[in-house]
């Protein structure tokens, strides 16, 4: 047995409730103490006054891509085409490929994507994939064209830019032709980044969002190699396959619509900057009703990517349709849930539909002068990402990053949640912590998320107490405890 002591262990059961010592046996919490007990035959571990929370969970990531792309070029700070090209030129190969990610053409002084010809100059000999920040479009070089089968001939003036189906085909071609060793290495990189970020459990999506779950069985059979827990989602539209691999869930970023960056999020009213465009629903009501009902009847939790209010409404109605057939508390997920109407929220509450959201979206694109306001107008932009409204409604709200789209850094995510640009939607420190601990555990029916007797001994150790500082800034992750084992990060 191990006695962890000299720390403040916040239980996250009741706000402000904490212990001074915790006894761990076989990876589980055996007992919690208000002061250090005198015990025989235990290993005492002094935590040097750290502030401790249940191990943080990120409830929606693309960890394969995040780990893989972390081995390539990060373009999130690039401000010009020349800077993008320099970062790509100096990035290492991953196998025979080059990868770059988090490109935002709107922050480049040229306000455009690099062209195929420009990419060829810095990467002439290897296939190159450059992903936009939202993942819904990309740019490729000439060598990439040699390995991708689009099923049709591209135009003679093709400049390297791809979106929608062709973006997916390009990305999946790169991903699906990696070796098993390269795939495992990508998850190892994700594991390392998560630990450094103070995250002990990660929900991750695996599959092409159609009918191929790609390397799902490979990772499923190698879960014991990782320090953290990966909760796997077969990101497919095939319920039978999800059942065959023994999954308790299906979906993830299976797309009801697209994104604001690509003007493909499905809206009930047109885009402000494109008055003739309201985005697009990617499937019919009948399709989603049948898919969700099939999964629901087989006791699978369903998660669907929904950005615009029209897409959210469509998928909420599909969940309601299934619940009316047979009510089950499977906690089906509206993932992203960015522009949600009051009527959708009422249905989510009534029919036990959960929201998996990303506070970092608001930090990156929110506010009166932010990207959301430019594409849908200030009034609608201020009604985006309604964290506090959803939390107070009683709908289960779980926090996540959508990594690789935004950072996996838990302190940045938590700070974003308490600093929403619409002050009415700011969470308190306790509420922000709850959506990354207790609520995320409830989402997956996991035996963690709180510090209580019988729970898995997963802890995250912080240097400073955010309940005292009222902030997550100027703080750092000191270490994590995973199933009772201390891991310095």
C-alpha positions as CSV (number, residue, x, y, z in Angstrom):
1,X,0.0,0.0,0.0
2,X,1.0,3.6,-0.6
3,X,0.1,6.6,1.5
4,X,0.2,9.8,-0.5
5,X,0.3,12.8,1.9
6,X,1.4,16.4,2.4
7,X,-1.0,17.7,-0.3
8,X,-4.5,19.0,-0.8
9,X,-6.6,16.4,-2.5
10,X,-9.7,18.0,-3.9
11,X,-12.4,15.3,-4.2
12,X,-14.5,17.1,-6.8
13,X,-17.6,15.5,-5.1
14,X,-18.6,18.7,-3.3
15,X,-17.0,22.1,-4.1
16,X,-14.1,22.9,-1.8
17,X,-14.1,19.4,-0.2
18,X,-10.5,18.1,0.2
19,X,-8.3,15.6,2.0
20,X,-4.7,15.7,3.3
21,X,-3.8,12.1,2.6
22,X,-4.9,9.2,0.5
23,X,-4.2,5.5,0.9
24,X,-3.8,3.5,-2.3
25,X,-3.9,-0.2,-2.7
26,X,-3.7,-2.1,-6.0
27,X,-4.3,1.0,-8.0
28,X,-7.5,1.9,-6.1
29,X,-8.2,4.5,-3.4
30,X,-8.6,2.6,-0.2
31,X,-9.2,5.5,2.2
32,X,-9.1,9.3,2.3
33,X,-8.0,11.2,5.4
34,X,-8.4,14.7,6.6
35,X,-5.0,14.5,8.3
36,X,-2.1,12.1,7.8
37,X,-2.7,8.8,9.7
38,X,0.0,6.8,11.5
39,X,0.0,3.5,9.6
40,X,2.3,0.4,9.6
41,X,3.7,-1.4,6.5
42,X,2.9,1.3,4.0
43,X,5.1,3.3,1.6
44,X,4.8,6.9,2.4
45,X,5.1,9.4,-0.5
46,X,5.4,13.1,0.4
47,X,3.9,15.3,-2.3
48,X,5.5,18.5,-1.1
49,X,2.4,20.6,-0.7
50,X,1.0,20.0,-4.2
51,X,-2.6,20.7,-5.1
52,X,-4.2,17.5,-6.4
53,X,-7.3,16.8,-8.5
54,X,-8.7,13.6,-10.0
55,X,-6.7,12.8,-13.1
56,X,-8.0,15.0,-15.9
57,X,-9.8,13.5,-18.9
58,X,-10.0,14.9,-22.4
59,X,-13.3,13.7,-23.8
60,X,-12.7,14.2,-27.5
61,X,-9.4,14.0,-29.3
62,X,-7.8,12.7,-32.5
63,X,-4.8,11.4,-30.7
64,X,-3.4,9.4,-33.7
65,X,-3.3,12.6,-35.8
66,X,-2.1,14.7,-32.8
67,X,0.7,12.3,-32.0
68,X,1.6,11.9,-35.7
69,X,1.6,15.5,-36.6
70,X,3.6,16.4,-33.4
71,X,6.4,14.7,-35.2
72,X,6.1,17.1,-38.1
73,X,5.7,20.9,-38.5
74,X,3.4,22.9,-36.3
75,X,2.2,26.0,-38.2
76,X,0.0,27.6,-35.6
77,X,2.3,30.6,-35.1
78,X,3.2,31.1,-38.8
79,X,2.3,34.6,-40.1
80,X,3.5,34.3,-43.7
81,X,3.8,31.9,-46.6
82,X,7.6,32.1,-46.4
83,X,7.4,31.1,-42.7
84,X,5.2,28.2,-43.5
85,X,7.6,27.0,-46.2
86,X,10.6,27.3,-43.9
87,X,8.9,25.3,-41.1
88,X,8.0,22.6,-43.6
89,X,11.5,22.5,-45.1
90,X,13.2,22.0,-41.7
91,X,10.7,19.4,-40.4
92,X,11.7,15.7,-40.2
93,X,10.3,12.9,-42.3
94,X,7.9,10.5,-40.7
95,X,8.6,7.3,-42.6
96,X,8.6,8.5,-46.2
97,X,6.2,11.3,-45.6
98,X,6.1,14.9,-44.3
99,X,3.3,16.3,-42.2
100,X,2.4,19.8,-41.2
101,X,-0.7,20.9,-39.2
102,X,-2.6,23.8,-37.7
103,X,-2.3,26.0,-40.7
104,X,-4.6,29.1,-40.5
105,X,-4.5,31.1,-43.8
106,X,-6.4,33.9,-42.1
107,X,-3.4,34.7,-39.9
108,X,-1.0,34.8,-42.8
109,X,-0.2,38.2,-44.3
110,X,-1.0,36.8,-47.8
111,X,-4.4,35.4,-46.4
112,X,-4.2,32.4,-48.6
113,X,-2.9,28.8,-48.7
114,X,0.5,27.9,-50.0
115,X,0.3,26.4,-53.5
116,X,1.3,23.0,-54.7
117,X,4.2,24.6,-56.7
118,X,5.4,26.4,-53.6
119,X,5.3,23.2,-51.5
120,X,7.2,21.4,-54.2
121,X,10.1,23.8,-53.9
122,X,10.6,22.9,-50.2
123,X,9.5,19.2,-50.4
124,X,10.3,17.9,-53.9
125,X,11.0,14.3,-53.1
126,X,8.4,13.1,-50.5
127,X,4.6,13.2,-50.2
128,X,3.5,16.2,-48.0
129,X,0.2,16.7,-46.3
130,X,-0.5,20.2,-44.8
131,X,-3.7,20.2,-42.7
132,X,-5.8,23.4,-42.0
133,X,-6.4,24.2,-38.3
134,X,-9.9,22.9,-38.4
135,X,-9.0,19.6,-40.2
136,X,-11.6,20.2,-42.9
137,X,-9.3,21.2,-45.7
138,X,-5.6,20.6,-46.6
139,X,-2.9,21.3,-49.2
140,X,-0.7,18.7,-50.8
141,X,2.4,18.7,-53.0
142,X,3.0,16.9,-56.4
143,X,4.5,13.8,-54.7
144,X,1.3,13.4,-52.7
145,X,-0.7,13.3,-55.9
146,X,1.3,10.3,-57.0
147,X,0.0,8.2,-54.0
148,X,-3.6,9.4,-53.7
149,X,-6.5,8.0,-55.8
150,X,-9.3,10.5,-55.9
151,X,-11.4,8.3,-58.2
152,X,-11.5,11.1,-60.8
153,X,-9.0,13.3,-62.7
154,X,-8.3,16.6,-61.1
155,X,-8.4,19.8,-63.1
156,X,-5.3,20.9,-65.0
157,X,-5.0,24.1,-62.9
158,X,-5.2,22.2,-59.6
159,X,-3.2,24.2,-57.0
160,X,-2.9,21.7,-54.2
161,X,-6.0,22.8,-52.1
162,X,-8.5,20.1,-51.1
163,X,-11.6,20.2,-49.0
164,X,-14.6,18.0,-48.1
165,X,-14.4,14.5,-49.5
166,X,-11.1,15.1,-51.3
167,X,-9.6,16.4,-48.0
168,X,-10.7,13.2,-46.3
169,X,-9.3,10.9,-49.1
170,X,-5.9,12.7,-48.9
171,X,-5.6,12.4,-45.1
172,X,-6.7,8.8,-45.0
173,X,-4.3,7.8,-47.8
174,X,-1.4,9.2,-45.7
175,X,-2.7,7.7,-42.5
176,X,-3.6,4.3,-43.8
177,X,-0.3,3.6,-45.6
178,X,1.9,4.0,-42.4
179,X,3.4,1.0,-40.9
180,X,2.2,-0.5,-37.6
181,X,5.3,0.7,-35.9
182,X,4.7,4.3,-37.1
183,X,1.1,4.1,-35.8
184,X,2.2,2.9,-32.4
185,X,4.9,5.6,-32.3
186,X,2.2,8.2,-33.0
187,X,0.2,7.0,-30.0
188,X,3.4,6.9,-27.9
189,X,3.9,10.5,-28.8
190,X,0.3,11.3,-27.8
191,X,0.8,9.4,-24.6
192,X,3.8,11.5,-23.7
193,X,2.1,14.8,-24.6
194,X,-1.0,13.9,-22.5
195,X,1.1,13.1,-19.4
196,X,3.0,16.3,-19.7
197,X,-0.3,18.1,-20.0
198,X,-1.6,16.5,-16.8
199,X,-4.2,14.3,-18.6
200,X,-4.5,10.6,-17.5
201,X,-7.5,9.5,-19.7
202,X,-8.1,10.4,-23.3
203,X,-11.1,9.7,-25.5
204,X,-9.8,9.2,-29.1
205,X,-11.4,8.7,-32.4
206,X,-10.2,6.0,-34.8
207,X,-11.6,5.6,-38.3
208,X,-12.3,7.4,-41.6
209,X,-15.8,8.7,-40.5
210,X,-17.3,6.3,-43.1
211,X,-16.9,2.5,-42.9
212,X,-13.2,1.9,-42.2
213,X,-12.1,1.8,-38.6
214,X,-8.4,1.7,-39.8
215,X,-6.0,0.7,-37.0
216,X,-8.6,0.3,-34.2
217,X,-7.8,-3.4,-33.6
218,X,-4.0,-2.6,-33.5
219,X,-4.4,0.0,-30.7
220,X,-7.1,-2.0,-28.9
221,X,-4.6,-4.9,-28.6
222,X,-1.8,-2.7,-27.5
223,X,-3.5,-0.5,-24.8
224,X,-1.3,-2.0,-22.1
225,X,1.7,-0.3,-23.6
226,X,0.6,3.2,-22.7
227,X,0.8,5.0,-19.4
228,X,-2.6,6.8,-19.9
229,X,-6.0,5.2,-20.6
230,X,-7.1,5.6,-24.2
231,X,-10.9,5.3,-24.5
232,X,-11.4,4.2,-28.1
233,X,-14.2,5.2,-30.5
234,X,-14.6,3.4,-33.8
235,X,-15.2,6.5,-35.9
236,X,-17.4,4.8,-38.4
237,X,-21.0,4.6,-39.7
238,X,-21.2,0.8,-39.3
239,X,-22.9,-0.4,-36.1
240,X,-22.2,-4.0,-36.9
241,X,-18.4,-3.4,-37.1
242,X,-18.4,-1.5,-33.8
243,X,-20.1,-4.4,-32.1
244,X,-17.7,-6.9,-33.7
245,X,-14.7,-5.2,-32.2
246,X,-16.4,-5.1,-28.8
247,X,-16.8,-1.4,-28.5
248,X,-19.3,0.2,-26.2
249,X,-19.6,3.3,-28.5
250,X,-19.6,4.3,-32.1
251,X,-19.0,7.6,-33.9
252,X,-17.0,10.6,-32.9
253,X,-16.3,12.9,-35.7
254,X,-18.8,11.3,-38.0
255,X,-20.0,14.4,-39.7
256,X,-23.5,15.9,-39.6
257,X,-22.0,19.0,-41.1
258,X,-18.6,20.7,-41.7
259,X,-17.0,23.7,-40.1
260,X,-17.2,27.5,-39.9
261,X,-13.7,27.9,-41.4
262,X,-14.8,26.0,-44.5
263,X,-18.3,27.6,-44.5
264,X,-19.8,24.1,-44.4
265,X,-21.3,24.2,-40.9
266,X,-25.1,23.8,-41.4
267,X,-27.0,26.9,-40.4
268,X,-30.7,27.8,-40.2
269,X,-29.8,31.3,-41.4
270,X,-27.1,32.1,-44.0
271,X,-23.5,33.1,-43.3
272,X,-23.1,36.9,-42.8
273,X,-20.1,36.9,-45.2
274,X,-21.7,34.6,-47.7
275,X,-25.4,35.5,-47.8
276,X,-26.2,32.8,-50.4
277,X,-24.7,30.0,-48.3
278,X,-26.1,28.3,-45.2
279,X,-23.7,25.4,-45.2
280,X,-24.7,21.8,-45.7
281,X,-26.2,18.8,-43.9
282,X,-24.1,15.8,-44.9
283,X,-26.8,13.2,-44.5
284,X,-30.6,13.0,-44.6
285,X,-32.8,12.9,-41.5
286,X,-33.7,9.3,-42.4
287,X,-30.1,8.2,-42.6
288,X,-29.3,9.5,-39.1
289,X,-32.6,8.2,-37.6
290,X,-31.8,4.7,-38.8
291,X,-28.1,4.8,-37.8
292,X,-28.8,6.2,-34.3
293,X,-31.7,3.8,-33.7
294,X,-29.6,0.8,-34.8
295,X,-26.8,1.8,-32.4
296,X,-29.2,2.7,-29.6
297,X,-31.0,-0.7,-29.8
298,X,-27.6,-2.4,-29.5
299,X,-26.7,-0.3,-26.4
300,X,-23.9,1.7,-28.1
301,X,-23.3,5.2,-27.1
302,X,-23.3,7.4,-30.2
303,X,-21.2,10.6,-30.8
304,X,-21.8,12.9,-33.8
305,X,-19.9,16.0,-34.9
306,X,-22.4,18.9,-35.0
307,X,-21.3,22.5,-35.5
308,X,-24.2,24.6,-36.8
309,X,-27.6,25.0,-35.3
310,X,-29.3,23.1,-38.2
311,X,-27.0,20.1,-37.8
312,X,-27.4,20.1,-34.0
313,X,-31.1,20.1,-34.4
314,X,-31.0,17.2,-36.9
315,X,-28.9,15.0,-34.6
316,X,-30.8,15.9,-31.4
317,X,-34.0,14.9,-33.2
318,X,-32.4,11.6,-34.2
319,X,-31.4,10.9,-30.6
320,X,-35.0,11.9,-29.5
321,X,-36.4,9.5,-32.1
322,X,-34.4,6.6,-30.6
323,X,-35.2,7.5,-27.0
324,X,-38.9,7.6,-27.8
325,X,-38.6,4.0,-29.1
326,X,-36.9,2.9,-25.9
327,X,-35.5,5.2,-23.2
328,X,-31.9,4.4,-22.2
329,X,-29.3,6.5,-20.4
330,X,-26.5,5.9,-22.9
331,X,-25.5,9.6,-22.8
332,X,-25.4,10.0,-26.6
333,X,-23.1,12.9,-27.5
334,X,-23.5,16.1,-29.5
335,X,-19.8,16.7,-30.2
336,X,-18.7,20.4,-30.5
337,X,-22.3,21.8,-30.1
338,X,-21.1,25.2,-31.1
339,X,-24.3,27.1,-32.2
340,X,-27.0,25.5,-30.2
341,X,-30.6,26.8,-30.0
342,X,-32.7,26.9,-26.9
343,X,-35.1,24.3,-28.3
344,X,-32.3,21.9,-28.9
345,X,-31.0,22.4,-25.3
346,X,-34.5,21.6,-23.9
347,X,-34.6,18.4,-25.8
348,X,-31.0,17.5,-24.8
349,X,-32.1,17.9,-21.1
350,X,-35.3,16.0,-21.5
351,X,-33.8,13.1,-23.4
352,X,-30.5,12.8,-21.5
353,X,-28.3,13.8,-24.4
354,X,-24.8,15.0,-23.5
355,X,-22.6,17.8,-24.8
356,X,-18.9,17.3,-25.5
357,X,-17.4,20.8,-26.0
358,X,-14.1,22.6,-26.5
359,X,-13.6,25.9,-24.6
360,X,-10.5,26.5,-26.7
361,X,-12.7,27.2,-29.7
362,X,-13.9,30.3,-28.1
363,X,-10.4,31.4,-27.1
364,X,-9.2,31.0,-30.7
365,X,-12.3,32.2,-32.7
366,X,-14.7,33.9,-30.3
367,X,-15.4,37.6,-29.4
368,X,-16.9,40.5,-31.2
369,X,-13.8,40.9,-33.4
370,X,-13.1,37.1,-33.7
371,X,-13.5,34.8,-36.6
372,X,-17.0,33.6,-35.6
373,X,-18.2,37.2,-35.8
374,X,-16.8,37.7,-39.2
375,X,-18.6,34.7,-40.7
376,X,-21.9,34.7,-38.9
377,X,-22.1,38.1,-37.3
378,X,-21.7,39.3,-33.8
379,X,-25.2,38.5,-32.5
380,X,-24.9,34.8,-33.4
381,X,-21.2,34.6,-32.4
382,X,-22.0,35.7,-28.8
383,X,-24.5,32.7,-28.6
384,X,-21.8,30.2,-29.5
385,X,-20.2,27.7,-27.1
386,X,-22.7,28.2,-24.3
387,X,-20.8,26.4,-21.6
388,X,-22.5,28.0,-18.6
389,X,-26.0,27.8,-20.0
390,X,-25.5,24.1,-20.7
391,X,-23.9,23.4,-17.4
392,X,-26.6,25.1,-15.4
393,X,-29.3,23.3,-17.4
394,X,-28.3,20.0,-16.0
395,X,-27.2,18.6,-19.4
396,X,-24.1,16.5,-18.9
397,X,-21.3,18.7,-20.2
398,X,-17.8,17.2,-20.7
399,X,-14.7,19.2,-21.6
400,X,-12.3,18.4,-24.4
401,X,-9.7,19.8,-26.8
402,X,-10.5,18.2,-30.2
403,X,-6.7,17.8,-30.3
404,X,-5.0,18.0,-32.9
405,X,-7.3,20.9,-33.7
406,X,-6.5,22.8,-30.5
407,X,-3.9,22.2,-27.7
408,X,-4.0,19.2,-25.4
409,X,-2.7,21.4,-22.6
410,X,-5.2,21.1,-19.8
411,X,-4.3,24.3,-18.0
412,X,-5.0,26.3,-21.2
413,X,-8.3,24.5,-21.7
414,X,-9.4,25.2,-18.1
415,X,-8.4,28.8,-18.4
416,X,-10.4,29.2,-21.6
417,X,-13.4,27.7,-19.8
418,X,-13.4,30.4,-17.1
419,X,-12.5,33.2,-19.6
420,X,-15.2,32.9,-22.2
421,X,-15.5,36.0,-24.4
422,X,-19.2,36.1,-23.5
423,X,-18.9,36.6,-19.7
424,X,-22.4,35.1,-19.2
425,X,-20.9,31.8,-20.4
426,X,-17.8,31.7,-18.2
427,X,-17.6,28.7,-15.9
428,X,-16.4,29.0,-12.3
429,X,-13.1,27.3,-11.3
430,X,-15.0,24.4,-9.8
431,X,-17.3,24.1,-12.8
432,X,-14.4,24.1,-15.2
433,X,-12.6,21.4,-13.2
434,X,-15.8,19.4,-13.1
435,X,-16.2,19.1,-16.8
436,X,-12.7,17.6,-17.1
437,X,-13.0,15.3,-14.2
438,X,-16.3,14.1,-12.7
439,X,-18.4,14.8,-15.8
440,X,-16.0,13.2,-18.2
441,X,-15.9,10.1,-16.1
442,X,-19.7,10.0,-16.1
443,X,-19.7,10.3,-19.9
444,X,-17.8,7.1,-20.3
445,X,-19.1,5.4,-17.1
446,X,-15.5,5.2,-15.9
447,X,-14.5,4.5,-12.3
448,X,-12.5,7.7,-11.9
449,X,-13.2,11.5,-12.0
450,X,-13.5,11.9,-8.2
451,X,-11.3,11.2,-5.2
452,X,-13.3,8.7,-3.2
453,X,-12.9,5.3,-1.6
454,X,-13.0,2.6,-4.3
455,X,-12.2,4.9,-7.2
456,X,-9.2,4.4,-9.5
457,X,-6.2,6.3,-8.1
458,X,-5.7,8.7,-10.9
459,X,-4.4,12.1,-9.8
460,X,-3.0,15.3,-11.4
461,X,-0.6,17.3,-9.3
462,X,-0.5,21.1,-9.7
463,X,2.0,23.5,-8.3
464,X,-0.6,26.1,-7.3
465,X,-4.2,26.0,-6.0
466,X,-6.6,27.5,-8.6
467,X,-9.3,27.9,-6.0
468,X,-6.9,30.3,-4.3
469,X,-5.6,32.1,-7.4
470,X,-9.0,32.0,-9.2
471,X,-6.9,31.2,-12.3
472,X,-5.1,28.5,-14.1
473,X,-2.4,30.9,-15.4
474,X,1.1,30.8,-13.9
475,X,0.5,27.3,-12.8
476,X,2.1,24.0,-13.9
477,X,1.6,20.3,-13.9
478,X,4.1,18.8,-11.4
479,X,3.3,15.1,-11.9
480,X,0.5,12.6,-12.3
481,X,-0.5,9.5,-10.5
482,X,-1.8,6.8,-12.7
483,X,-3.5,3.8,-11.1
484,X,-1.5,4.5,-7.9
485,X,1.9,5.0,-9.6
486,X,3.6,8.4,-9.5
487,X,4.9,9.6,-12.9
488,X,7.0,12.8,-13.0
489,X,6.4,14.9,-16.1
